[in-house]
Amino acid sequence: MLFEDLSLSKSIQKAVFEEGYLNPTPIQEKSIPIVLAGRDLIGCAQTGTGKTAAFAIPIIHQLHRIVGSSKKAKVIRALIVTPTRELAVQIGQSFDTYAKYTNLTQLTIFGGVSQNPQVDTLKNGIDILVATPGRLLDLQKQGFLDLNHLHTLVLDEADQMLDMGFINDVKKIVKLTPKNRQTLLFSATMPLAIRELAEMFLQDPEKVEVSPVSSTAENVEQRIYFVDKTEKRNLLYHLIKNENLSNVLVFSRTKHGADNVVKALRKKDIPAEAIHGDKSQNARQRVLDAFKNKEVGVLVATDIAARGIDIDQLPYVINFDLPNIPETYVHRIGRTGRAGNGGIAISFCGKDEEPYWKDIKKLIKVDVKIITDHPYPWHAGSPEAGEKPKNSNRSGGAHKSRKSSASKQNKKRWY
């Protein structure tokens, strides 16, 4: 299928074509017709699959038809709620790109900065609002927001809003919108609480699932290092230095841990920065921009802060700490291998993390390459009984291998 087969307005087709889009991704191909038909939608897809365009493009098409060339005062007709500033900025930029040949206007609002410029723009009138929950409710309480004319509500990264404690804010926001709105809910995972949320706020929704959360991208080469917990920083430095790694996204379980990794790398003259919730919004954006511009070679991030990182050619992801939730592993390594590019995902597993790794393997059903020949093993071979090491390499593992492929699931599910 081509984008021109989706019955989109010529203005949108022109903008999409200029971005180099010819064929919609699976989530776009399945979701766009549903949104255009006015149906509620639950979309489950891992990162890098094109979720933003899957809702932004049809929303722009709908609003362009409604608003047209009208010179009437603009009112908010589409609201996209997302958990972090980074994601909000990314989504806002996408709307600007796809709507550049229409007369639609969008505003992105978030906390941590002065509200005055945001309020001034709201007073002038906008068609599309992208917002984080806290700032949205704050401005609404002050009387600067009117959602009575809303046509479409999007809850993006719903699982992360749940994890970040925004669920009550989301419920408040939904109550401020018309009951006859169209509601779209997108999430990388679908835990029970999200499914319950969907049942509360969506009416007879269509369900779309692309790349189930248990699957990892086939073009991502995965490696695992069993390493003594106290030697993880040394192993990280060893790999970065010996393999000349750059543009590396490192995941830490905690904010304090991320800061400590950065300090250790800087002591060895490796340019590194951390991004997490304790950083101010402006500081996080500066660090993210520096990483995207390759001014910083290593970015150490917590899971929630990393949700706003959207880089097509990110070659390396390193799990400094294994996540205790298996689905988080899939989401992390999905940061590389995007837009058809290859990528390498490296994980460090300490003795205390062995249960996490077993749970991850049960989920992904992929034969991950075990690297045993490195300076800091916690014992020889794999910790899993009866499993033999595979493809050992004395240089630390920067060598090519056949791609691992996930085993096919017998049953498909949307959640």
Protein Blocks (a to p, Z undefined) as FASTA:
>chain_A
ZZklnopafklmmmmmmnopabdcfklmmmmmmmmnopacdddddehiopmmmmmmmmmm
mmmmmnmmafbdcddfbdcddfbfklmmmmmmmmmmmmmmccbdcddddehiafklmmmm
mmnopabdcddfklmmmmmmnopaccklpfbdcdehkllmmmnopmmmmmmmmmmpcfkb
ccddddfbdcfklmmmmmmmpghiacddehifkbccfklccddddddfklmmmmmmmmmm
mnopghiacddfbfklmmmmmmmmmmnopacddddfkbcfklmmmmmmmmmnopafbdcd
dfklmmmpccfblfbdcdfbacfbfklmmmmmmmgopehiacdddddddfklmmmmmmmm
mmnopacdddfbdckbfbecjfbghiacehiafknopacdddddddddfbdcfZZ
